[in-house]
C-alpha cells in the first residue's frame, strides 16, 4: 500500500495550542483526506486551538473532543493532542453535529442519523454492516448519552456504532466536542464511515460479576443518582458489600469494584463517579429503579488487553491503527498498576490512538470501565465486525 493510501497518526505534547496544532498537522497531513479526528486536553486555550486547526485543515472534515487523558504514539499523556487522518482513496465519510442535547428528541435524532446515511449512500459507495460503521463523540457531562446512542443506533440498523464521551481531566466541569471549526458543549458529532480497509469493532473489559446482588430501590435516572440500594442508603449498602466503611469510598474503590448489568446475556459495567453528601451515589450511566446489579471484581487488565489485541491480530493482521475509547476509571487503575509501562507498550505496539473518556458507546449502549474501539488492518482482507 502506498504511503498516500495509509492512515497517518500523530501526537503532539506541545504546551502552546498553535504549536501543538502545527506539529499535529505536519505529521497527519496528506493529499485527499476524507477525515481527520483528534483528541485533546481541555487545558489548552480551545478557542486558539480551534482557530489554528481550522486554518491548517481548511475544508477537510475535522472532528474532535476534549479528554480525561490522551492516548497516542507518545503513550499516555495529560496535556497533548493525538489523532489520525484517513485517506479518501480508502474512506468515504458523512458527518454532522446535533446541538442542544438537553432538548434532544429521539425522532429528530433518528432523522438526523438517517439523513447522514442517505448522504453517504448518495456518494455511490455501497454501505452495509460489513464495510461501514459510525463514530460518536459526545459531551461527557450532558447526561444524554443513553437516548442519543439508542436513537442513532436504531436509525442506523445493523451498522455498528461506537464512541466516547468527552472529558476534562478529573475536573468534571465542562467537556467539549469539535466540529465545523469550533468547540461546543451540550452537543454530539456523528461520523458515518465506509471503508475499503479491513476493520474490526471490539469491546473489552477486565471485570467479572460476583454473586453479590444490588437491587436499585430508589434512583433518579435523569441525574444518574442512586439514593437507595436494597432499601438502604446507597453508599452504605455498596460499602457494606465491599466490607469497608462508606467513608473509605473513593475513585480507586469504584475502579476496583464496579457494578455490572446483564443485557441479553452480555455484561455491561455501570461505574460509580462519586459519593454525594447525602449518601447517594452518582453513576457515569443512567440507573433506573428496579435494576438488579451485581458487584464485580477486576481481573488482570494487562492480560485481558493482550488477549483482546491477539484476537484482533488473528483476524485482520497487525493493525495500522486502533481508535480506542478507554474509560477514565481504567486510567486510574492503570496509573496505579505495576504493569503501567507494559500496558502503554501494548497500546503503542498496536498503533492505538484515542482518549480516556467519561463513558463509552458500543452498539447503542452507553457503558463504563470498558475499552471500545475499531482496529484497521493492513492486508487486503474483507472488513469485519463483532
PyMOL commands that set and color helices and strands:
alter all, ss='L'
color gray80, all
select helices_A, chain A and resi 3-5+17-28+46-57+101-103+106-122+145-156+221-223+234-242+246-248+251-256+301-316+328-335+340-349
alter helices_A, ss='H'
color red, helices_A
select strands_A, chain A and resi 8-12+33-41+62-67+70-72+75-77+81-87+91-98+132-138+160-165+177-179+182-184+188-195+199-204+207-220+225-229+232-233+259-263+266-270+272-275+281-283+292-298+321-327+352-357+360-362+365-367+371-376
alter strands_A, ss='S'
color yellow, strands_A
deselect
rebuild
show_as cartoon
